[in-house]
């Protein structure tokens, strides 16, 4: 058989394989049901066999254009870990009496039973609707009769009146996608700018189409004796711009430790509306430059004008500023007043919800209500302050000019002692310590003239956890000790947020369960509610089975339950930055008294590791003493964010940390 013949046969088989796959709804095959594993990713718990996501514009005579999105997905579930993909949820936006709606849902689960394909229809009892907040509700459904090997399939449409904001077109899931066709078609009147994200470079096919708007006009004539009615139809033809992503074998997006927001790195495309030009109408601009975005936001009555409504707090402000001479003292006093007075209602936003006046009176509001109020009070006190637009960590990073990219606002203050970022929405923040939700790369300072300036939101101050222990190890492997732990900066903030409203008994239970076998007594804590100072906790503890004895030798890890036993970085390669949120340091100073009658035979060597460019370091120093051992361990990461290019350094660094921290001391009985 010639090579030419083999090539023809290969091409024929390839074409046959493609055509044999039927993507029509309901055409699930036995081959799909019998598939045991995805050949290109054997670890996948499920795979999308096929999906289409088609977004287009539809004209409704009474209301104008609406956006229709049609979704069809067929998913293969290999094992029980894939069962979660049998639940589908859509968040639907609603505002000012208008809302997005789902319609045309049909869904089936397919299983092979005794060689036959059996399908189960989704029942209405498996569909749920919940209110997420004032702006979103969620429609969710769970497929019936899910088993290992099932194939599920569903299709539905979403109608949205909000054509100025098209949902992001997601091209990559947490599981692989064998075949997908994602498209967006928009009339020539709407000019969108596509913003691609993700580490995979994907290019759409661009094409053109045609659309039509039809009007039926009613004409009435005649006289009082006889009325005549006639109809004439008017049609307007327009061009459509179509972008199509026809993709095969899209890999799963693998999450890993220390990722800001994995969705920032998911392959997707956001179509941002730049302007609308309807026939015989002027151009209506939406977004084109950062200056346009900032100007529109500042001009809103829910933003800029909120900064000049100061009459309602003048009396309180006079009391707050009494005996405060320096700008620093005035800033701190106003910040703590707003922080103590106001209660966050759980809603983000850079536009006020209630307005600063009403929020001040009710002592409750969203992020903008609280922080725009703070800015207004600072400005009235003569402290130069400005809003900072922020996108929270779960909202992504606004790399392109966009109003939707922001969902938060904080305060920026310029003082002789240095510039500060302030957020009074949390009871445990302090100047230049933002809540973790707001630490997301950079923000935009909004100035009075509508201009802007970028500002880094990443902390520079190291947050420390310092542990001091005095330990006694008994011959039967029981460890008795006294521990003192000090948390500073963000680690203190986190501790207060998690545990200040938890009873001491519950907290101790959580502490004990976090370390199997520990028994805690004589617990005490200081500075729990003193913002700005480190949190200090102390207790006595006891742990069993902390050493093993073989013959006349005893083995134990001198770091005991403090040791890092697993490298958090497991992927061979990484395409997105390592995000620690803030620089941090963990330091352990441990003295260990060994059992009487034993001598030290061997112990781990001391080591010091330094990462390139001063990113971080690791120090491990273990020395014998007259009664046992003295151990100092110090691991420090000086940067909040480390580029993906330095991933291999970090991975190897933590490999060595784990290796060193799991080494053991050997004692010999005298």
C-alpha positions as CSV (number, residue, x, y, z in Angstrom):
1,X,0.0,0.0,0.0
2,X,1.5,3.3,-1.0
3,X,1.9,6.4,1.2
4,X,-0.5,8.2,-1.1
5,X,-3.2,5.6,-0.5
6,X,-2.6,5.6,3.3
7,X,-3.0,9.4,3.2
8,X,-6.3,9.2,1.4
9,X,-7.6,6.5,3.8
10,X,-6.5,8.6,6.8
11,X,-8.3,11.7,5.5
12,X,-11.4,9.6,4.8
13,X,-11.4,8.3,8.3
14,X,-10.9,11.7,9.7
15,X,-13.8,13.1,7.7
16,X,-16.0,10.2,8.6
17,X,-15.2,10.7,12.3
18,X,-16.2,14.3,12.1
19,X,-19.4,13.7,10.2
20,X,-20.3,10.7,12.5
21,X,-20.5,13.1,15.4
22,X,-24.1,14.4,15.5
23,X,-24.3,17.7,17.3
24,X,-28.1,18.1,16.9
25,X,-30.0,18.3,20.2
26,X,-31.0,14.9,21.3
27,X,-28.7,13.0,19.0
28,X,-26.5,11.5,21.8
29,X,-24.7,8.3,20.7
30,X,-23.8,5.1,22.4
31,X,-20.1,5.9,21.7
32,X,-20.5,9.1,23.8
33,X,-22.1,7.1,26.6
34,X,-19.5,4.4,26.6
35,X,-16.5,6.7,26.6
36,X,-14.6,6.1,29.8
37,X,-12.0,8.8,29.7
38,X,-11.0,11.9,27.7
39,X,-8.0,10.9,25.7
40,X,-6.4,14.4,25.8
41,X,-6.8,14.8,29.6
42,X,-7.2,11.6,31.5
43,X,-7.6,13.5,34.8
44,X,-10.8,15.2,33.6
45,X,-13.9,14.3,35.7
46,X,-16.1,15.5,32.8
47,X,-15.8,17.1,29.4
48,X,-18.0,19.3,27.2
49,X,-18.6,17.3,24.1
50,X,-20.2,20.2,22.3
51,X,-21.4,23.7,23.0
52,X,-22.8,26.6,21.0
53,X,-23.2,30.1,22.4
54,X,-24.8,32.5,20.0
55,X,-25.5,36.1,20.8
56,X,-27.4,38.4,18.5
57,X,-29.7,41.4,18.4
58,X,-33.4,41.2,17.9
59,X,-35.6,44.2,17.2
60,X,-38.9,44.5,19.1
61,X,-41.3,47.2,17.8
62,X,-42.5,48.4,21.2
63,X,-39.1,48.5,23.0
64,X,-36.4,48.5,20.4
65,X,-33.4,46.2,20.3
66,X,-32.8,43.4,22.7
67,X,-30.0,40.9,23.0
68,X,-30.7,37.2,22.6
69,X,-28.3,34.5,23.7
70,X,-28.9,30.9,22.7
71,X,-27.0,28.2,24.6
72,X,-26.7,24.5,23.8
73,X,-24.3,22.2,25.7
74,X,-23.7,18.5,25.8
75,X,-21.5,17.2,28.7
76,X,-20.0,13.8,29.4
77,X,-19.6,12.9,33.1
78,X,-16.9,10.3,33.7
79,X,-17.0,10.0,37.5
80,X,-18.6,11.3,40.7
81,X,-16.2,14.4,40.7
82,X,-18.0,15.5,37.6
83,X,-21.5,15.4,39.1
84,X,-21.2,19.1,40.0
85,X,-21.3,19.9,36.3
86,X,-24.9,18.6,36.2
87,X,-26.0,21.8,37.8
88,X,-26.2,24.9,35.7
89,X,-26.8,28.5,37.0
90,X,-27.4,31.8,35.2
91,X,-27.3,35.2,37.0
92,X,-29.9,37.5,35.5
93,X,-29.7,41.2,35.8
94,X,-32.7,43.5,36.6
95,X,-32.9,47.2,37.0
96,X,-35.6,49.9,36.7
97,X,-38.4,47.5,36.0
98,X,-36.5,45.7,33.2
99,X,-34.9,42.3,33.6
100,X,-33.2,39.5,31.8
101,X,-35.2,36.3,31.3
102,X,-34.6,32.7,30.4
103,X,-37.0,30.9,28.1
104,X,-37.2,27.7,26.0
105,X,-35.4,25.5,28.4
106,X,-35.3,21.8,27.6
107,X,-32.9,19.3,29.1
108,X,-32.3,15.6,29.3
109,X,-29.9,13.1,31.0
110,X,-28.9,10.1,28.9
111,X,-27.7,6.8,30.3
112,X,-27.0,3.4,28.7
113,X,-29.2,0.7,30.3
114,X,-28.9,-2.9,29.0
115,X,-27.5,-1.7,25.8
116,X,-30.2,0.9,25.2
117,X,-30.1,4.7,25.5
118,X,-32.5,5.8,28.2
119,X,-33.2,9.5,28.7
120,X,-34.7,11.4,31.7
121,X,-36.3,14.8,31.2
122,X,-35.6,17.7,33.5
123,X,-38.6,18.3,35.7
124,X,-39.8,21.7,36.8
125,X,-39.2,20.7,40.4
126,X,-35.5,20.7,39.7
127,X,-35.5,24.3,38.6
128,X,-34.9,27.0,41.2
129,X,-34.9,30.8,41.3
130,X,-33.2,32.8,44.1
131,X,-32.6,36.5,44.7
132,X,-28.9,37.2,44.9
133,X,-29.2,41.0,45.6
134,X,-31.1,44.0,44.5
135,X,-29.8,43.7,41.0
136,X,-29.4,40.0,40.3
137,X,-31.5,36.9,40.6
138,X,-30.2,33.4,39.8
139,X,-31.9,30.7,37.7
140,X,-30.6,27.2,38.5
141,X,-31.4,23.7,37.4
142,X,-30.0,20.3,38.3
143,X,-30.1,17.4,35.9
144,X,-31.9,14.2,36.9
145,X,-30.6,10.7,37.4
146,X,-26.9,11.5,37.2
147,X,-24.5,8.5,37.2
148,X,-20.9,7.9,36.3
149,X,-21.0,7.7,32.5
150,X,-24.0,9.9,32.0
151,X,-24.3,12.4,29.2
152,X,-26.4,15.5,29.9
153,X,-27.7,18.0,27.4
154,X,-29.6,21.2,27.6
155,X,-30.5,24.3,25.6
156,X,-32.2,27.6,26.5
157,X,-32.2,31.2,25.5
158,X,-31.7,34.4,27.5
159,X,-33.4,37.7,26.4
160,X,-31.8,40.9,27.7
161,X,-33.0,44.5,27.2
162,X,-29.6,45.8,28.3
163,X,-27.8,45.9,24.9
164,X,-25.2,48.3,26.3
165,X,-23.7,45.5,28.4
166,X,-23.2,42.1,26.8
167,X,-22.2,39.3,29.1
168,X,-18.6,38.1,28.7
169,X,-18.2,35.3,26.1
170,X,-16.4,32.5,28.0
171,X,-14.3,30.2,25.9
172,X,-12.7,28.1,28.5
173,X,-14.2,26.0,31.4
174,X,-12.8,24.2,34.4
175,X,-13.2,21.0,32.3
176,X,-12.0,20.5,28.7
177,X,-14.2,21.4,25.7
178,X,-14.0,19.1,22.7
179,X,-15.9,21.3,20.3
180,X,-17.4,24.8,20.6
181,X,-18.8,27.5,18.4
182,X,-19.2,30.8,20.1
183,X,-20.5,33.8,18.1
184,X,-21.7,37.3,18.5
185,X,-23.6,39.2,15.8
186,X,-24.4,42.9,16.2
187,X,-26.1,45.5,13.9
188,X,-23.9,48.1,12.3
189,X,-25.5,50.7,14.6
190,X,-23.7,49.3,17.6
191,X,-19.9,49.5,17.6
192,X,-18.2,47.2,20.1
193,X,-14.6,46.8,21.1
194,X,-13.5,43.2,21.8
195,X,-11.2,42.8,24.8
196,X,-9.6,39.3,24.9
197,X,-8.3,37.8,28.1
198,X,-6.5,34.6,29.0
199,X,-3.1,33.1,28.1
200,X,-4.4,31.3,25.0
201,X,-4.3,33.5,21.9
202,X,-7.6,33.0,20.1
203,X,-8.6,34.8,16.9
204,X,-12.2,34.9,15.7
205,X,-13.4,34.6,12.1
206,X,-14.9,37.9,11.1
207,X,-17.8,38.0,8.6
208,X,-20.8,40.1,7.7
209,X,-24.5,39.4,7.5
210,X,-27.8,41.2,7.0
211,X,-30.6,42.2,9.3
212,X,-34.0,43.8,8.9
213,X,-36.4,45.9,10.9
214,X,-40.0,45.7,9.9
215,X,-42.7,48.2,10.8
216,X,-46.4,47.8,10.1
217,X,-48.1,51.2,9.7
218,X,-51.8,51.7,10.1
219,X,-53.5,54.4,8.0
220,X,-57.1,55.4,8.6
221,X,-59.2,57.6,6.2
222,X,-62.7,58.3,4.9
223,X,-65.4,60.3,6.5
224,X,-67.8,60.0,9.3
225,X,-70.1,57.7,7.3
226,X,-67.3,55.3,6.2
227,X,-63.9,54.8,7.8
228,X,-61.3,53.0,5.7
229,X,-58.2,51.3,7.1
230,X,-55.1,50.4,5.2
231,X,-51.7,49.0,6.1
232,X,-48.3,49.4,4.7
233,X,-45.1,47.8,5.7
234,X,-41.8,49.6,6.0
235,X,-38.6,47.7,6.1
236,X,-35.1,48.9,7.0
237,X,-32.2,46.7,6.0
238,X,-28.9,46.9,7.9
239,X,-25.6,45.1,8.0
240,X,-24.5,42.9,10.9
241,X,-20.9,42.3,12.1
242,X,-20.3,38.7,13.1
243,X,-17.4,37.3,15.1
244,X,-17.2,33.5,15.4
245,X,-14.9,31.4,17.6
246,X,-14.8,27.9,16.2
247,X,-12.6,26.0,18.6
248,X,-11.6,22.3,19.1
249,X,-10.0,20.7,22.1
250,X,-9.9,23.6,24.5
251,X,-8.0,22.6,27.6
252,X,-9.4,23.0,31.1
253,X,-8.3,26.0,33.1
254,X,-6.4,24.5,36.1
255,X,-6.6,26.4,39.3
256,X,-3.7,26.5,41.7
257,X,-2.7,28.1,45.0
258,X,-2.3,31.8,45.3
259,X,-4.3,33.0,42.4
260,X,-5.9,36.4,42.6
261,X,-9.0,35.4,40.6
262,X,-8.7,32.5,38.3
263,X,-11.3,34.0,36.0
264,X,-8.8,36.8,35.2
265,X,-6.9,34.1,33.3
266,X,-9.7,32.2,31.7
267,X,-9.9,32.6,27.9
268,X,-12.8,34.8,27.3
269,X,-13.7,37.9,25.3
270,X,-15.7,40.9,26.5
271,X,-17.4,43.1,24.0
272,X,-17.5,46.6,25.3
273,X,-19.9,49.0,23.7
274,X,-18.1,52.1,22.4
275,X,-20.9,54.1,20.7
276,X,-24.3,53.8,19.1
277,X,-25.2,55.5,15.8
278,X,-28.8,54.9,15.0
279,X,-30.3,56.2,11.6
280,X,-30.9,59.9,11.6
281,X,-29.6,60.2,15.2
282,X,-26.4,61.7,16.7
283,X,-23.7,59.4,17.9
284,X,-24.1,58.3,21.6
285,X,-20.7,57.5,23.1
286,X,-20.3,54.9,25.8
287,X,-16.7,54.0,26.3
288,X,-13.6,54.9,24.3
289,X,-10.8,56.2,26.7
290,X,-10.1,56.2,30.4
291,X,-10.8,59.9,30.4
292,X,-14.3,59.3,28.9
293,X,-15.0,56.6,31.5
294,X,-13.9,58.7,34.4
295,X,-15.7,61.8,33.2
296,X,-19.0,60.0,32.8
297,X,-18.7,58.4,36.3
298,X,-17.8,61.7,38.0
299,X,-20.7,63.6,36.3
300,X,-23.3,61.2,37.7
301,X,-25.5,62.5,40.5
302,X,-24.7,59.3,42.3
303,X,-21.0,60.0,42.4
304,X,-19.5,63.5,41.9
305,X,-22.4,65.5,43.5
306,X,-22.3,63.3,46.6
307,X,-18.9,64.9,47.5
308,X,-20.4,68.4,48.0
309,X,-23.3,67.6,50.3
310,X,-21.7,68.6,53.6
311,X,-24.3,70.5,55.5
312,X,-25.8,67.5,57.3
313,X,-22.5,66.6,59.1
314,X,-21.1,70.0,59.9
315,X,-22.0,70.0,63.6
316,X,-20.5,66.5,64.0
317,X,-17.4,67.5,62.1
318,X,-16.8,70.4,64.4
319,X,-16.8,68.0,67.4
320,X,-14.6,65.5,65.6
321,X,-12.0,68.1,64.8
322,X,-11.9,69.7,68.2
323,X,-8.3,69.9,69.5
324,X,-7.0,68.3,66.2
325,X,-4.3,70.5,64.7
326,X,-2.3,68.4,62.2
327,X,-3.7,67.1,58.9
328,X,-2.7,63.6,60.0
329,X,-4.7,63.8,63.2
330,X,-7.7,65.3,61.4
331,X,-7.6,62.5,58.8
332,X,-7.4,59.8,61.4
333,X,-10.2,61.3,63.5
334,X,-12.6,61.5,60.5
335,X,-11.7,58.1,59.3
336,X,-12.3,56.4,62.7
337,X,-15.6,58.4,63.1
338,X,-17.0,57.1,59.8
339,X,-15.7,53.7,60.4
340,X,-17.4,53.5,63.8
341,X,-20.6,55.1,62.8
342,X,-21.3,53.4,59.5
343,X,-22.3,49.8,58.8
344,X,-21.8,48.2,55.4
345,X,-24.9,46.6,53.9
346,X,-22.9,44.1,51.9
347,X,-23.3,45.8,48.5
348,X,-20.4,46.9,46.4
349,X,-20.6,49.8,44.0
350,X,-19.0,53.1,43.1
351,X,-22.4,54.7,42.8
352,X,-24.3,55.5,46.0
353,X,-27.3,53.3,46.8
354,X,-29.1,55.6,49.4
355,X,-27.0,58.7,49.0
356,X,-24.5,60.0,51.5
357,X,-27.1,62.1,53.4
358,X,-29.6,59.3,53.9
359,X,-26.9,56.8,54.6
360,X,-25.4,59.1,57.3
361,X,-28.7,59.4,59.0
362,X,-29.5,55.7,58.9
363,X,-25.8,54.8,59.7
364,X,-25.9,52.2,56.9
365,X,-25.0,52.1,53.2
366,X,-23.1,50.4,50.4
367,X,-19.4,50.9,49.7
368,X,-20.0,54.2,47.8
369,X,-22.3,55.6,50.5
370,X,-19.7,55.1,53.1
371,X,-16.5,56.0,51.3
372,X,-17.8,59.0,49.3
373,X,-19.2,60.3,52.7
374,X,-15.6,59.9,54.1
375,X,-14.2,61.9,51.2
376,X,-16.8,64.6,51.6
377,X,-16.0,65.0,55.3
378,X,-12.2,65.0,54.6
379,X,-12.6,67.7,52.0
380,X,-14.8,69.8,54.2
381,X,-12.1,69.6,56.9
382,X,-9.5,70.9,54.4
383,X,-7.9,67.6,53.8
384,X,-7.3,67.0,50.0
385,X,-9.0,63.8,49.2
386,X,-10.3,62.0,46.1
387,X,-12.2,58.9,45.2
388,X,-10.3,55.8,43.9
389,X,-12.2,53.5,41.6
390,X,-11.4,49.9,42.2
391,X,-12.4,46.5,40.8
392,X,-12.6,43.9,43.6
393,X,-10.6,40.7,43.3
394,X,-13.7,38.7,42.4
395,X,-14.6,41.2,39.7
396,X,-11.4,40.9,37.6
397,X,-8.8,43.4,36.5
398,X,-10.0,46.3,34.2
399,X,-7.2,46.3,31.7
400,X,-9.2,48.3,29.2
401,X,-11.3,51.5,29.6
402,X,-14.6,50.4,31.0
403,X,-17.2,51.5,33.5
404,X,-18.3,48.0,34.2
405,X,-14.8,47.0,35.2
406,X,-15.2,48.9,38.4
407,X,-17.4,48.0,41.3
408,X,-15.9,49.7,44.3
409,X,-14.6,53.0,45.5
410,X,-12.1,54.0,48.3
411,X,-10.5,57.3,49.4
412,X,-7.1,58.7,48.6
413,X,-5.5,61.4,50.7
414,X,-2.3,63.3,50.1
415,X,-0.5,64.4,53.3
416,X,3.0,65.8,54.0
417,X,3.8,62.5,55.8
418,X,2.8,60.5,52.8
419,X,-0.2,59.4,50.7
420,X,-2.8,57.1,52.1
421,X,-5.6,54.8,50.9
422,X,-8.6,54.6,53.2
423,X,-11.7,52.3,53.3
424,X,-14.1,52.9,56.2
425,X,-16.5,50.1,55.2
426,X,-14.8,47.5,57.5
427,X,-14.4,47.9,61.3
428,X,-10.9,46.5,61.4
429,X,-9.1,48.4,58.6
430,X,-6.7,51.2,59.3
431,X,-5.1,53.9,57.0
432,X,-3.1,52.2,54.2
433,X,-4.6,48.8,55.0
434,X,-7.4,48.0,52.5
435,X,-9.7,45.0,52.9
436,X,-8.4,42.1,50.9
437,X,-11.4,42.3,48.5
438,X,-10.1,45.7,47.3
439,X,-6.4,44.7,46.8
440,X,-6.5,44.2,43.1
441,X,-3.5,45.5,41.2
442,X,-4.4,49.1,40.5
443,X,-7.1,51.7,40.9
444,X,-8.0,55.0,39.3
445,X,-7.9,58.3,41.3
446,X,-10.7,60.5,40.2
447,X,-9.9,64.2,40.3
448,X,-12.3,67.1,40.5
449,X,-11.7,68.1,36.9
450,X,-12.7,64.6,35.8
451,X,-9.2,63.5,35.0
452,X,-7.6,60.4,36.5
453,X,-4.3,58.9,37.7
454,X,-3.5,55.2,38.2
455,X,-2.4,54.1,41.7
456,X,-1.1,50.8,42.8
457,X,-3.3,49.0,45.4
458,X,-0.7,46.4,46.3
459,X,0.6,46.6,49.9
460,X,4.3,47.2,50.6
461,X,4.3,46.5,54.3
462,X,5.0,42.9,55.4
463,X,2.3,41.1,57.4
464,X,3.9,38.9,60.0
465,X,3.0,35.9,62.0
466,X,5.6,35.3,64.8
467,X,5.4,32.2,66.9
468,X,7.4,31.6,70.0
469,X,7.3,28.2,71.7
470,X,8.8,26.6,74.7
471,X,8.3,22.8,74.3
472,X,9.0,19.7,76.4
473,X,9.1,16.3,74.6
474,X,8.5,13.3,76.9
475,X,9.9,9.8,76.4
476,X,6.5,8.5,75.4
477,X,6.1,11.1,72.6
478,X,3.9,13.6,74.3
479,X,4.6,17.2,73.5
480,X,3.8,19.9,76.1
481,X,4.3,23.5,75.3
482,X,3.6,27.2,75.8
483,X,2.9,29.2,72.6
484,X,2.7,32.9,71.9
485,X,1.7,34.1,68.5
486,X,1.7,37.7,67.2
487,X,-0.2,38.7,64.1
488,X,0.5,42.1,62.4
489,X,-1.1,44.2,59.6
490,X,-3.2,42.1,57.3
491,X,-2.8,38.9,59.3
492,X,-4.1,40.8,62.4
493,X,-6.9,42.2,60.2
494,X,-7.8,38.7,59.0
495,X,-7.8,37.3,62.6
496,X,-10.1,40.1,63.8
497,X,-12.5,39.6,60.9
498,X,-12.7,35.8,61.3
499,X,-12.8,35.5,65.1
500,X,-13.8,38.7,66.9
501,X,-17.5,37.7,66.8
502,X,-16.7,34.1,67.7
503,X,-16.9,33.0,71.3
504,X,-13.6,32.0,72.9
505,X,-14.9,28.4,73.4
506,X,-15.7,28.1,69.7
507,X,-12.4,29.7,68.6
508,X,-10.4,27.2,70.7
509,X,-12.4,24.4,69.2
510,X,-11.6,25.6,65.7
511,X,-7.9,26.0,66.7
512,X,-7.8,22.4,68.0
513,X,-9.6,21.0,65.0
514,X,-7.1,22.7,62.7
515,X,-4.3,20.7,64.3
516,X,-5.4,17.1,65.0
517,X,-4.7,16.0,68.5
518,X,-3.9,19.3,70.1
519,X,-5.4,20.2,73.5
520,X,-5.4,23.8,74.5
521,X,-5.7,25.4,77.9
522,X,-5.0,28.8,79.6
523,X,-5.9,30.7,76.5
524,X,-5.6,34.5,76.4
525,X,-5.7,37.2,73.7
526,X,-4.6,40.9,73.6
527,X,-5.4,43.8,71.3
528,X,-8.3,41.9,69.8
529,X,-10.3,45.1,69.3
530,X,-7.4,47.6,69.4
531,X,-7.1,48.4,65.7
532,X,-3.6,49.3,64.6
533,X,-1.9,47.1,67.1
534,X,-0.8,43.4,66.6
535,X,-3.1,40.7,67.9
536,X,-1.3,38.6,70.5
537,X,-2.6,35.2,71.7
538,X,-1.0,32.8,74.2
539,X,-1.9,29.3,75.4
540,X,-0.7,26.1,76.8
541,X,-1.1,22.9,74.7
542,X,-0.5,19.2,74.8
543,X,-0.2,16.8,71.8
544,X,0.3,13.1,71.8
545,X,2.2,10.9,69.3
546,X,4.8,13.5,68.3
547,X,7.7,11.1,68.2
548,X,8.3,7.5,67.2
549,X,10.6,5.1,69.0
550,X,12.4,2.2,67.4
551,X,14.7,0.3,69.7
552,X,16.9,2.7,71.5
553,X,16.3,5.6,69.1
554,X,13.6,8.3,69.0
555,X,12.7,10.2,65.9
556,X,10.8,13.5,65.7
557,X,10.3,16.6,63.5
558,X,11.6,19.6,65.4
559,X,8.9,21.8,63.7
560,X,6.2,19.3,64.8
561,X,2.7,20.5,63.6
562,X,4.2,23.8,62.3
563,X,6.0,22.1,59.4
564,X,5.1,22.7,55.8
565,X,4.5,19.2,54.5
566,X,3.2,19.9,51.0
567,X,4.3,22.2,48.2
568,X,1.3,24.5,47.3
569,X,2.7,24.7,43.7
570,X,2.2,21.5,41.8
571,X,1.7,22.4,38.1
572,X,4.6,21.8,35.8
573,X,4.1,25.2,34.2
574,X,2.1,28.2,35.2
575,X,0.7,30.9,32.9
576,X,-0.5,33.4,35.5
577,X,1.1,35.3,38.3
578,X,1.5,34.1,41.9
579,X,-0.6,36.4,44.0
580,X,0.0,36.4,47.8
581,X,-2.3,39.5,48.2
582,X,0.3,41.1,50.5
583,X,3.9,40.5,51.5
584,X,4.2,38.1,54.4
585,X,6.6,36.5,56.8
586,X,6.2,33.5,59.1
587,X,8.8,33.2,61.9
588,X,9.2,30.4,64.4
589,X,11.4,30.5,67.5
590,X,11.2,27.2,69.2
591,X,13.1,25.7,72.2
592,X,12.8,22.0,72.7
593,X,13.7,20.1,75.8
594,X,14.4,16.5,75.0
595,X,13.6,13.5,77.3
596,X,16.0,12.7,80.1
597,X,18.3,9.8,79.3
598,X,18.6,10.7,75.6
599,X,21.3,12.3,73.6
600,X,21.2,13.9,70.2
601,X,22.6,11.6,67.5
602,X,21.8,13.7,64.4
603,X,19.8,16.7,63.4
604,X,19.0,18.7,60.2
605,X,21.7,21.0,59.0
606,X,21.0,24.7,59.0
607,X,20.3,26.3,55.6
608,X,19.6,29.7,54.0
609,X,17.8,30.1,50.7
610,X,17.5,33.4,48.8
611,X,15.2,33.9,45.8
612,X,16.4,36.0,42.8
613,X,15.8,39.8,42.8
614,X,15.1,39.8,46.6
615,X,11.7,38.2,46.1
616,X,12.0,36.2,49.3
617,X,14.2,34.0,51.6
618,X,14.1,31.0,53.9
619,X,16.2,30.5,57.0
620,X,16.4,27.3,59.0
621,X,18.8,27.2,61.9
622,X,18.9,24.4,64.4
623,X,21.4,24.2,67.3
624,X,21.9,21.9,70.3
625,X,21.5,23.4,73.8
626,X,22.3,22.1,77.2
627,X,18.8,20.7,77.5
628,X,17.8,20.0,73.9
629,X,17.5,22.1,70.7
630,X,16.9,25.7,69.6
631,X,15.2,26.2,66.3
632,X,14.6,29.3,64.3
633,X,12.7,29.1,61.0
634,X,11.9,32.3,59.0
635,X,10.2,32.3,55.6
636,X,9.6,35.6,53.9
637,X,8.0,36.7,50.7
638,X,8.7,40.4,50.0
639,X,6.5,40.8,46.9
640,X,2.7,40.7,46.8
641,X,2.7,39.5,43.2
642,X,5.3,37.3,41.5
643,X,5.3,37.0,37.7
644,X,4.6,33.7,36.0
645,X,8.1,33.8,34.5
646,X,9.6,33.2,38.0
647,X,7.2,30.3,38.8
648,X,10.0,27.7,38.5
649,X,12.1,29.5,41.1
650,X,9.1,29.6,43.5
651,X,8.2,26.0,42.9
652,X,11.7,24.8,43.6
653,X,12.0,27.2,46.6
654,X,9.0,25.6,48.2
655,X,10.2,22.1,47.3
656,X,13.3,22.8,49.4
657,X,11.3,24.4,52.2
658,X,9.1,21.2,52.4
659,X,12.2,19.0,52.2
660,X,14.0,20.8,55.0
661,X,10.9,21.3,57.3
662,X,10.1,17.6,57.2
663,X,13.6,16.4,58.2
664,X,13.9,14.7,61.5
665,X,16.0,14.7,64.6
666,X,17.4,11.4,65.9
667,X,17.9,10.8,69.6
668,X,19.7,7.9,71.1
669,X,19.1,6.5,74.6
670,X,22.1,6.7,76.8
